[in-house]
Amino acid sequence: MQLHEITFEGQPPVDGYGPGFFRVLGEVHTGNLFISKAGAQAWDGYGDLAPLIAACADYDVVFVGTGAEIAPLPKAVRAALEEAGVPFEVMGSPSACRTYNILLSENRRVALAALEV
């Protein structure tokens, strides 16, 4: 089997995650996380939809991680994202991180908003 190193240009991948943290570019971020072209930043969760709404024009999809397990978004959150035209996919945070990394490695226009695991 031949292995190829994956390189990411511009936007950082998620290096790892665990209970209460995400690691991005070797730096540990505690709590919820939002990653975009601007880099990784703390995210206040469903009460802070501004970064996701601002991202809608720049991304093909924003992955929304709902924590350790997949869970439905609160109706008000889903309605606000749909009304703003945010292209989003909902999944558990571990799956969201992995899917984000895969699409990012393919140079796709993706962002990640993840609740801590």
FENKA-V913211 format. One record per residue. N is the residue number from 1. RES is the residue in three letters. PHI is phi as a letter, one per 40 degrees, with the letter a starting at -180 (NA if undefined). OMEGA is omega in radians with two decimals (none if undefined). D_CENTER is the distance of its C-alpha to the mean C-alpha in Angstrom with 2 decimals. Layout:
# FENKA-V913211
N/RES/PHI/OMEGA/D_CENTER
N/RES/PHI/OMEGA/D_CENTER
This chain:
# FENKA-V913211
1/MET/NA/3.12/30.75
2/GLN/b/3.13/29.44
3/LEU/b/3.11/26.19
4/HIS/b/3.10/24.29
5/GLU/c/3.11/22.11
6/ILE/c/3.08/18.75
7/THR/b/3.13/18.19
8/PHE/b/-3.12/15.24
9/GLU/b/3.03/16.47
10/GLY/g/-3.02/15.25
11/GLN/b/-3.05/11.55
12/PRO/c/3.02/10.84
13/PRO/c/3.03/9.62
14/VAL/c/-3.14/8.92
15/ASP/c/-3.11/12.63
16/GLY/a/3.11/12.79
17/TYR/a/3.12/12.18
18/GLY/a/-3.11/14.84
19/PRO/d/3.06/16.35
20/GLY/g/-3.12/15.13
21/PHE/a/2.96/13.39
22/PHE/b/3.07/10.81
23/ARG/b/-3.13/12.55
24/VAL/b/-3.10/11.54
25/LEU/f/3.12/14.60
26/GLY/g/-3.13/16.79
27/GLU/c/-3.14/16.03
28/VAL/c/3.07/15.28
29/HIS/b/3.11/13.17
30/THR/c/3.12/14.43
31/GLY/g/-3.09/12.98
32/ASN/c/-3.00/9.73
33/LEU/b/2.99/7.16
34/PHE/b/3.11/5.68
35/ILE/b/3.10/5.71
36/SER/a/3.09/7.98
37/LYS/d/3.14/11.49
38/ALA/c/-3.14/12.76
39/GLY/h/-3.12/11.06
40/ALA/c/3.12/9.41
41/GLN/a/3.06/10.68
42/ALA/c/3.14/11.40
43/TRP/b/-3.10/10.26
44/ASP/c/3.09/13.09
45/GLY/g/-3.02/11.41
46/TYR/c/3.10/13.01
47/GLY/c/-3.09/15.78
48/ASP/b/-3.11/13.86
49/LEU/c/-3.09/12.74
50/ALA/d/3.13/14.10
51/PRO/c/3.14/11.11
52/LEU/c/-3.14/9.63
53/ILE/c/3.10/13.25
54/ALA/c/-3.09/13.98
55/ALA/c/-2.95/11.35
56/CYS/d/-3.13/12.91
57/ALA/c/-3.04/15.67
58/ASP/c/-3.00/13.88
59/TYR/b/3.05/11.43
60/ASP/c/3.12/12.46
61/VAL/a/2.99/9.45
62/VAL/b/3.10/6.33
63/PHE/c/3.13/4.79
64/VAL/b/3.10/5.73
65/GLY/c/-3.03/6.55
66/THR/c/-3.13/10.13
67/GLY/h/-3.06/11.35
68/ALA/c/-3.12/13.69
69/GLU/b/3.06/14.71
70/ILE/c/3.12/13.73
71/ALA/a/3.11/15.22
72/PRO/c/3.03/15.95
73/LEU/c/3.01/14.55
74/PRO/d/-3.07/17.44
75/LYS/d/-3.12/19.61
76/ALA/c/3.13/19.54
77/VAL/c/3.12/15.75
78/ARG/d/-3.12/15.80
79/ALA/c/-3.13/18.88
80/ALA/c/3.12/17.58
81/LEU/c/3.12/14.57
82/GLU/c/3.13/17.07
83/GLU/c/3.14/19.71
84/ALA/c/3.13/17.70
85/GLY/g/-3.14/16.95
86/VAL/c/3.07/13.15
87/PRO/c/-3.03/12.36
88/PHE/b/3.04/9.87
89/GLU/b/-3.10/9.76
90/VAL/b/3.06/9.90
91/MET/a/3.04/10.10
92/GLY/d/-3.09/10.56
93/SER/d/3.09/8.01
94/PRO/d/3.11/10.02
95/SER/c/3.12/9.97
96/ALA/c/3.12/6.32
97/CYS/c/-3.12/6.31
98/ARG/c/-3.13/9.56
99/THR/c/3.07/9.06
100/TYR/d/-3.13/6.46
101/ASN/c/-3.13/9.26
102/ILE/c/-3.13/11.96
103/LEU/c/3.09/11.31
104/LEU/c/3.13/10.76
105/SER/c/3.09/14.07
106/GLU/c/-3.14/15.64
107/ASN/g/3.07/15.03
108/ARG/c/-3.13/13.16
109/ARG/c/-3.07/11.65
110/VAL/b/3.02/7.90
111/ALA/b/-3.11/5.04
112/LEU/b/2.99/1.31
113/ALA/b/-3.01/3.57
114/ALA/b/2.99/5.16
115/LEU/c/-3.11/8.94
116/GLU/d/-3.10/11.01
117/VAL/c/none/12.73
